[in-house]
């Protein structure tokens, strides 16, 4: 298992940027695929972006493509989400998640059920 703690949320105006971080503790961080999810009040949790190893193994929801960038630093056991051109519809609680690697995970990266470890979340609020 891996323990996850998010940080970096806050309040920004539309068009602004934020960088979320997720610090992981536990064993074998590099073997996990990682993701960011978000949940707005009254809505289901949705997958935002996921990553396994490096730029070529990243996945994004259509709603954030070209604006958000997911990355990871395995040496620091940290996951990041750079969010640019933020819009009010990006307002949500953001969670990081980890899952033990298995072949085929990328075909379901947006499904919360395939992740076994979750952080407590960090709030992002975007005002117009």
C-alpha positions as CSV (number, residue, x, y, z in Angstrom):
1,X,0.0,0.0,0.0
2,X,1.0,3.6,-0.5
3,X,-0.1,6.6,1.5
4,X,-0.9,9.8,-0.4
5,X,-1.1,13.5,0.7
6,X,-2.2,16.2,-1.7
7,X,-1.3,19.9,-1.5
8,X,-1.3,23.0,-3.7
9,X,-5.0,23.7,-4.0
10,X,-6.4,27.2,-3.6
11,X,-8.5,29.9,-5.1
12,X,-7.7,31.5,-8.4
13,X,-9.4,33.6,-11.0
14,X,-10.3,32.2,-14.4
15,X,-7.3,32.0,-16.6
16,X,-5.0,31.4,-13.7
17,X,-2.7,28.5,-12.8
18,X,-2.2,26.1,-9.9
19,X,0.2,23.2,-9.4
20,X,-1.0,20.3,-7.3
21,X,1.4,17.9,-5.6
22,X,0.8,14.5,-4.1
23,X,3.5,13.1,-1.8
24,X,3.6,9.3,-1.6
25,X,5.0,7.2,1.2
26,X,5.3,3.5,1.4
27,X,7.1,1.0,-0.8
28,X,7.7,0.6,-4.5
29,X,6.3,4.0,-5.6
30,X,7.7,3.5,-9.0
31,X,5.6,0.4,-9.7
32,X,2.3,2.2,-9.3
33,X,0.3,4.0,-11.9
34,X,-0.9,7.3,-10.6
35,X,-3.8,9.5,-11.4
36,X,-5.7,12.7,-10.5
37,X,-9.4,12.7,-10.0
38,X,-11.8,15.5,-9.1
39,X,-15.2,15.7,-7.7
40,X,-17.5,18.7,-7.7
41,X,-20.5,19.1,-5.4
42,X,-23.4,16.9,-6.6
43,X,-21.3,15.2,-9.3
44,X,-19.5,11.9,-9.6
45,X,-15.8,11.6,-9.2
46,X,-14.1,11.9,-12.6
47,X,-10.7,11.0,-13.9
48,X,-8.6,14.0,-14.9
49,X,-5.2,12.5,-15.8
50,X,-3.1,9.5,-15.3
51,X,0.5,8.5,-15.7
52,X,2.7,5.4,-15.4
53,X,6.3,6.1,-16.5
54,X,7.1,9.3,-18.3
55,X,5.6,11.6,-20.9
56,X,4.7,8.8,-23.3
57,X,2.5,7.1,-20.9
58,X,0.1,9.8,-19.9
59,X,-3.6,10.1,-20.3
60,X,-6.0,13.0,-20.0
61,X,-9.7,13.7,-19.9
62,X,-10.9,15.6,-23.0
63,X,-12.0,18.5,-20.8
64,X,-8.4,19.2,-19.6
65,X,-6.3,18.3,-22.6
66,X,-3.9,21.1,-23.6
67,X,-4.4,22.8,-20.2
68,X,-3.3,20.3,-17.6
69,X,-0.1,18.4,-17.4
70,X,0.5,15.3,-15.2
71,X,4.1,14.4,-14.2
72,X,5.9,12.4,-11.5
73,X,9.2,12.4,-9.8
74,X,10.0,8.9,-8.7
75,X,13.1,9.9,-6.8
76,X,10.9,12.2,-4.7
77,X,7.9,9.9,-4.7
78,X,5.8,12.8,-5.8
79,X,3.0,13.3,-8.4
80,X,2.2,16.6,-9.9
81,X,-0.6,18.2,-11.8
82,X,0.1,21.5,-13.5
83,X,-3.2,23.3,-14.2
84,X,-3.2,26.2,-16.6
85,X,-6.0,28.3,-18.1
86,X,-8.3,27.3,-15.2
87,X,-12.0,27.8,-15.7
88,X,-14.9,27.9,-13.2
89,X,-15.9,24.4,-14.3
90,X,-12.6,23.1,-12.9
91,X,-13.7,23.9,-9.4
92,X,-13.7,20.7,-7.4
93,X,-11.9,18.7,-4.8
94,X,-8.9,17.1,-6.4
95,X,-7.7,13.7,-5.3
96,X,-4.6,11.7,-6.2
97,X,-4.8,7.9,-6.5
98,X,-2.5,5.0,-7.0
99,X,-2.9,1.5,-8.4
100,X,-0.6,-1.5,-8.6
101,X,0.5,-1.9,-12.2
102,X,-1.2,-4.5,-14.4
103,X,-1.4,-4.8,-18.1
104,X,-4.4,-3.1,-19.6
105,X,-4.7,-0.5,-16.8
106,X,-4.5,2.3,-19.4
107,X,-7.7,1.2,-21.0
108,X,-9.6,2.0,-17.8
109,X,-7.4,4.7,-16.3
110,X,-10.5,7.0,-15.7
111,X,-12.3,4.4,-13.6
112,X,-11.9,5.0,-9.8
113,X,-12.4,1.3,-9.1
114,X,-9.0,0.3,-10.4
115,X,-7.1,2.5,-7.8
116,X,-6.6,1.1,-4.3
117,X,-5.0,4.1,-2.5
118,X,-6.4,7.6,-2.3
119,X,-5.4,10.9,-0.7
120,X,-7.7,13.1,1.3
121,X,-8.0,15.7,-1.4
122,X,-7.2,19.4,-2.0
123,X,-9.8,22.0,-2.9
124,X,-9.5,24.0,-6.1
125,X,-11.8,27.0,-6.6
126,X,-11.9,29.0,-9.8
127,X,-13.8,32.2,-9.9
128,X,-15.0,34.0,-13.0
